[in-house]
Amino acid sequence: EKSSSDDETMIQIEGKGESIITDKYLICSALGAGKCREMACHPKHRDMKFLPWASVAAHLSRNDHAPPTMKGNAFCFLPLPAETGLPIHINGYFELSANRRDIWFGDDMTGAGKVRSEWNRLLLRDVISPLYSQLLLEARNCVGPGKQYNELWPQTTSSDVWKIVLSTLYEVAARMPLLYSVLGSGQWVDFKSAVCLDATNCGSPVNDE
């Protein structure tokens, strides 16, 4: 089953057999802008057939309970073997390595390899990172404040290429009301309006569960 609004989609996957497992995912997808779109539309890259489209997905529940810890994968419509280290899945029009096990990336490349690496960098920065922030914004209503929501934020990555998402996400998210404060009757605030306390000094149940 699937329901959608604008660029957010909620998808429910049900298994078959004696033990039925129902998984729910939140998916956000979009065509991007910025330098990624500029690169895709540039006449000299026409033969590369770049498309600044991507989607991100978060596992929200399994059988109406909190899902198992998610090991994020990268997809170029089919899953790639390498894990990203992020708590979400990422799907996009990536340029893949020669063995198709990871996306093309490196700072020491020349020629066509440099172009492919730059495309992946821009796709991660200009499309996927803003989508990730939009997913977090929508997840506020799906799971509410607490441990499950907090675990959707990235802390580590498996390689340097995915650090682009981590660093850019926090830049984009800083301007959005994505942190929950229990002050007053409770409210979502942006980074500039928040003061983060050490866990030992904060007795709020929202931060612990």
Secondary structure, DSSP 8 states (H G I E B T S, - for coil): -EEEETTEEEEEEE--SSS--EEEEEEEEEE--HHHHHHHH-GGGGGGT---EEEEEEEEEETTB-------EEESSSEEEEE-SSSSEEEE---B-TTSSSB---SS--HHHHHHHHHHHHIIIIIIHHHHHHHHHHHHHHH-SSHHHHTTS----SSHHHHHHHHHHHHHHTTS--EEE-STT-EEE-GGG-----GGG---GGGT-
